[in-house]
Amino acid sequence: MRLEIPEHKILVYELAHPIAWGEMDALGHVNNTVYFRYMEQARVSWITSINGTLSGAEDGPVIANAFCNFYRPLVFPGTITIRLYVANPGRTSIDTFVSIERTDDPGVVYAAGGATLVWVSLKDGRASPLPDAIRKLATSAPALPGGETPPALPA
């Protein structure tokens, strides 16, 4: 089953990340579990860029679900561009989506995935309101900076 990335999303973060030799598997390409680490790094970098920190906070995000569609294998050496998008911000949750491209092959999506984040109190584990900076995305125009169009994902 392939889960689709919605067209209606907001680009919120972009990250260049090197492919490490140790991320390769016996078949000579980046192991499928590593793509989830790439997506995690984009989410963590984005949240810390707007919220200041994740450690020592009273609340933070947990993943309610996650998925990844693999379109082309990534191989060492190289650098990837990870783009993080958000959609459907609610009171306590937000959907995040990621596209992954090689920087030396721009416009070609190698993988795309996402996760639903639920903000929770670290004291009792109950859902808590999204931080203001994230909640404000609910009123943002569903467009990319500069009027860019979202990347086309393979069918």
C-alpha positions as CSV (number, residue, x, y, z in Angstrom):
1,M,0.0,0.0,0.0
2,R,1.3,3.5,-0.9
3,L,0.2,6.4,1.2
4,E,-0.1,9.7,-0.7
5,I,1.3,13.1,0.2
6,P,-1.4,15.8,-0.1
7,E,-0.9,18.6,-2.5
8,H,-2.3,21.0,0.1
9,K,0.7,21.5,2.4
10,I,3.1,24.2,3.6
11,L,6.9,24.0,3.2
12,V,8.3,24.8,6.6
13,Y,11.9,23.5,6.6
14,E,14.7,22.4,4.3
15,L,17.8,20.5,5.3
16,A,20.9,19.4,3.5
17,H,22.2,16.1,4.9
18,P,25.2,13.9,3.9
19,I,24.7,10.2,3.1
20,A,27.0,8.3,5.3
21,W,28.8,5.1,4.3
22,G,27.5,3.3,7.4
23,E,23.9,3.9,6.3
24,M,24.3,1.5,3.4
25,D,23.1,-2.1,3.6
26,A,24.4,-5.3,2.1
27,L,22.6,-4.5,-1.2
28,G,24.7,-1.4,-1.7
29,H,22.0,1.3,-1.0
30,V,20.8,3.2,2.0
31,N,18.9,0.9,4.3
32,N,15.1,1.6,4.5
33,T,15.2,2.3,8.2
34,V,17.6,5.2,7.6
35,Y,15.0,7.1,5.7
36,F,12.9,7.3,8.9
37,R,16.0,8.8,10.6
38,Y,16.2,11.4,7.8
39,M,12.6,12.3,8.3
40,E,13.1,12.4,12.1
41,Q,16.1,14.8,11.7
42,A,14.1,17.2,9.6
43,R,11.3,17.2,12.2
44,V,13.6,17.7,15.1
45,S,15.6,20.4,13.3
46,W,12.4,22.2,12.4
47,I,10.9,22.0,15.9
48,T,14.0,23.2,17.6
49,S,14.3,26.1,15.1
50,I,10.9,27.4,16.1
51,N,10.5,26.1,19.6
52,G,14.1,26.5,20.9
53,T,14.6,23.0,22.2
54,L,13.2,19.5,22.7
55,S,15.2,18.5,25.7
56,G,14.2,19.8,29.1
57,A,10.8,20.9,27.9
58,E,7.5,20.2,29.7
59,D,5.9,18.9,26.6
60,G,6.9,17.7,23.1
61,P,5.9,15.6,20.1
62,V,5.3,11.9,19.8
63,I,4.6,10.1,16.6
64,A,1.1,8.7,16.1
65,N,1.9,7.1,12.8
66,A,4.7,7.2,10.1
67,F,5.1,6.0,6.5
68,C,7.6,6.2,3.7
69,N,7.3,5.5,0.0
70,F,10.6,4.5,-1.6
71,Y,10.9,5.5,-5.3
72,R,14.6,5.2,-6.1
73,P,17.6,3.9,-4.1
74,L,20.0,6.4,-2.4
75,V,23.6,5.4,-2.5
76,F,26.9,6.7,-1.0
77,P,28.5,9.2,-1.6
78,G,26.1,12.1,-1.8
79,T,24.1,14.7,-0.1
80,I,20.3,14.8,0.2
81,T,17.9,17.7,0.4
82,I,15.1,16.9,2.9
83,R,12.0,19.1,2.6
84,L,9.6,19.1,5.5
85,Y,5.9,20.1,4.9
86,V,3.0,20.4,7.3
87,A,-0.7,20.1,6.8
88,N,-3.9,19.8,8.9
89,P,-2.7,21.5,12.2
90,G,-5.2,20.8,14.9
91,R,-5.4,21.6,18.6
92,T,-2.9,18.9,19.7
93,S,-1.6,17.3,16.4
94,I,-0.2,18.2,13.0
95,D,0.6,16.1,9.9
96,T,4.2,16.3,8.6
97,F,5.4,15.2,5.2
98,V,8.9,14.9,3.8
99,S,10.4,14.6,0.3
100,I,14.0,13.5,-0.2
101,E,16.1,14.3,-3.2
102,R,19.8,14.1,-4.0
103,T,21.3,17.5,-4.3
104,D,23.1,16.4,-7.5
105,D,19.8,15.2,-9.0
106,P,17.4,18.1,-8.2
107,G,13.7,17.7,-8.8
108,V,13.9,13.9,-8.6
109,V,12.2,12.6,-5.5
110,Y,13.9,9.5,-4.2
111,A,11.5,9.0,-1.2
112,A,8.6,10.7,0.4
113,G,6.8,10.0,3.7
114,G,5.3,11.5,6.7
115,A,4.2,11.3,10.3
116,T,1.4,12.6,12.4
117,L,2.8,14.4,15.5
118,V,0.8,14.7,18.7
119,W,2.0,17.2,21.3
120,V,2.0,15.6,24.7
121,S,2.8,16.5,28.3
122,L,5.9,14.8,29.4
123,K,4.6,14.7,33.0
124,D,1.4,12.7,32.4
125,G,1.6,11.6,28.7
126,R,-1.7,13.3,27.8
127,A,-2.2,15.4,24.7
128,S,-1.5,19.1,25.1
129,P,-2.0,22.1,22.8
130,L,0.5,22.6,20.0
131,P,3.0,25.4,20.7
132,D,1.8,28.8,19.4
133,A,4.4,28.9,16.5
134,I,3.1,25.6,15.2
135,R,-0.6,26.3,15.9
136,K,-0.4,29.5,13.9
137,L,0.2,27.4,10.8
138,A,-3.5,26.6,10.9
139,T,-4.1,30.2,9.7
140,S,-1.3,30.2,7.1
141,A,-2.0,30.2,3.5
142,P,-1.5,26.7,2.0
143,A,1.3,27.8,-0.3
144,L,5.0,27.5,-0.5
145,P,7.4,30.5,0.0
146,G,7.9,32.4,-3.2
147,G,4.9,30.9,-4.9
148,E,6.7,27.7,-5.7
149,T,4.7,24.6,-6.6
150,P,5.0,21.5,-4.5
151,P,7.3,18.8,-5.9
152,A,5.6,16.3,-8.1
153,L,5.8,12.8,-6.6
154,P,6.1,9.8,-8.8
155,A,2.7,8.1,-9.5
